[in-house]
Amino acid sequence: MKGVVLAGGLGTRLQPMTQVTNKHLLPVFDRPMIFYPVETLIRSGIDEILIVTGGDHAGGCLKLLGDGRRLGARHLYYAYQEGEGGIADALGRAAGFAGGDPICVVLGDNIFERDLGPQVARFRKQPHGARVLLKEVPDPERYGVAEISDGRVVHIVEKPADPPSCYAVVGAYLYDAKVFDLVGALEPSARGELEITDVNNLYIERGELSYDFVNGWWTDAGTPESLLQAGTLVASAR
């Protein structure tokens, strides 16, 4: 299995801090944000990783991470996303890198207390399809939310005003090689982006999406408030 870290976008919610740098290079406690998803993959047994970055400051990721050996990766690769085409658009840049292998995708601003080894091991036993990871949260309206019925995710709703559950779909996804065909068939959403929620709902329609739960705490770091929370959580765990 290969790993993909999606670290593109313009970081508009973190302006002016992102005016002259990529969001994923901002510090979370004592390390750059992008270290955390890369290290999560490595601790989960995935050490061949593609970084998909973008914007005017993408070169900072390459300068910081290099070939990845300092973090324990066997090798890091890089791809560039033009503009803000959405998470699924960024994922589409990984098709050649994946080469038909299953992948574990982690958003570059998502930070996990524990590795994803158990979830990856359970996904490996699936014959095909995808697996999303869920976490119970007090504010599900901020996230994609899983509607669960009879032990299955039957739909995922993006930032619902009336959430069908308290289970947020976190920024880590496990996919088989068919994900790139699904990405290629997507139409842009109302905001002009290819949405990862649409990819996951297509797997649901095919009856090929399973789910798992995150162990330990989890947070994103994409807003000033969540960036502060992420630093506090990391500091408390040291």
N, C-alpha and C positions, 0 to 999 in steps of 0.2 A: 504494500500500500504506500502511496505517495501523499505528501502533504502540500497544501496550498494555503498561503496567508494572503488575504486580500487587504492591501494597504494603499488603495488609491483614494480618489475623491479629493475635494478641495478643503475639507475641514471647516466649512462655513460656520458651523455652530460654535466653533472655538476661536473665532476671530476676536481680537486682533492677534492672538498668540500664534495663529497659523499664517500670518501675513508673509512671513519670510522663511517658513519651514513646513515640512510635511507634518501633518497631525501626529503621525505614528512615531515621530522622533521626539515628541514632548516627553518630559519626565513623568513617570509614575513612581513616586517615592524616590528610590535611588538608582533607577535604571530607565532607559528609553522605553516607551510604550511597546514598541515592536518586539523587544526582547521576550516579552511574556508569551504571546502566541507561538513564537518560534520554539521557545523552551517547552511549552505545553506539548507541542507535537513531538519533540525529541524525547521527553519523558514518557510519552505514550508509545514509544517504540517506532516512531516514524522519523527518519533522519535524512530523507531525500525530499527537499522542500523547494517549492516555487514561491517567490515573493512577487505579487502583482501590485505594482505601484503606479503612480501617475502624478499629474500636476506639474508645477514649475520647479519643484524641489525634490523630484524623485531620485536624483543622484545621491542625495544624502543617505538613503537607505543602503545603497551599494557601498558607499564610503564607510558607513558605520558597521555593516554586517560582513562585508567581504564575502569570502567563500563559505562562511558559517562554521568553520572548524573551531573558532574560539568559543562558540556556544555549544559545541558537541555535535553539529550536523555533519553528515558525511559529505554533503555538498548542498549549497544554495544556488538556485537559478533565479533569473529575473525576467519579468515581462512588463510591458508598459501599456496602461490604459489611457486612451485619449479622453479628455473631458470627464463628465459625470454620467456615464451610461447606465449606472446601477450596479448592484452587487452581482446579478446574474451575467451582465455584460462583462464584468471583470473576470468572473469565473470562466467565461468562454475563452479567455486568453490562455487557459491552462490545457486546452485539448491536446496539443502536440506534446506537452510535457507529460501528461498522464499516460499517453501511449496505450490506451486500452486497460490500464490498471484502475482499480478502485481508488478513491481519493478521500482524504479527510480535509475539509475546508474549515478554516478558522478566520473570523474577521479580525483585522489587525488591532481593533480597539476593544476586544473582549479579553477579559482577564479571569482566569480560573484558579481557585485555590489548589485544586488537585488535578492530576493528569487525567487523560481520557482513555487510559489503557483498558479498563473493563468494558467501556462502551465500544471501543474499537474491536476488542476480542469478540463481543457478541455480534457486531456487524459482520465480521469475517465469516460467521457461521450462516449468515443469510445467503441463499443461493443467488439473489439479485435484489435490485431495488435500492432504497435509500433509508436512512435513519436520521431523525431529528432528535435533538436533545432539549429537554424541558426543565424549567425551574419555576417553582411556585414563587410568585412575587406579589407585593402589596399594591402595585400600580400597573396591572396588565395592559391598560389602555395605551401605554407607551411603546408596546412591542407588538410583534406578531403573536397571536394567541391561538392555542390549540383547542379545538372543540373535540372532546373525547366522548365516545359512545361505545358501550360494550367492549371496552378494552382496546379500542382503535381510535386513532386520530382520523376524524371524518372530514375535517375542514380546518384550514388555518386562515384567520382573519387578521388583516394588518391594521394595527392601531385602532381597534374598535371602540366606539363610544360606549357600547354596552357589551363588555367582554363575555364570551360564552364560558370562560373558566378563568382561573387565576394562574394558569400555566403559560408562561412566556416561552416562545421558541428562541433559544439562545443562539449566539453566533458561532455555532460549530455544527457542521453537517457532514454526513457520510454518504457517499454516492457511488453507484456503479458507473461503468463507462457510458451508459445510455444518457447520462445527464447532459452531455454536450449536444446530443440530438434534440433534447427537450429545450435547451437554451436556444438553439438555432431556430426553433419553431415559435418562440415567444414574440408577442407584439408589445411595443412599449406601453407602459401604463399612462394614466392621465398626467403624470408628472414627467413623462418622456423618458422613463428609464425601464430597463428590463429587471423585473422584480424577482428576488429569490423565493418569495412566498408563492409566486405563480409556478415556479419550478416544483416546489414541494407539493402544491395542490395537484399538479399533473401526475406526480407519483401516486397521490391518494386516489385519483381517478382510475389509475391502472391497478389499484389494489396492491401497490408495491412499497408503501411507506410504513415503517415501524417507528417506534419511539423509545427513548430511554430517558433517565433522569440524571441531572448533574449532581455529583457528590461535592460537598463542601460549598463554600460561597462562590458566587459569580457576579460580575458586574461588567458593564461596558464603561468606556471612558471617553465618550464622544461629545459630552457637554461639560461646561465648567463644573456643574454640580457632581456629575458622575466621575469626572476626572479627580476631583477632590476625594470622593468616596473611595475610588480605587486606590489612591495613595494611602488613605487611612487603613483600608483593609490589608494592603500589603505590609504596611508598617506594623500592624498588630500581629501579623503572622510571623514576623522575624524573631 
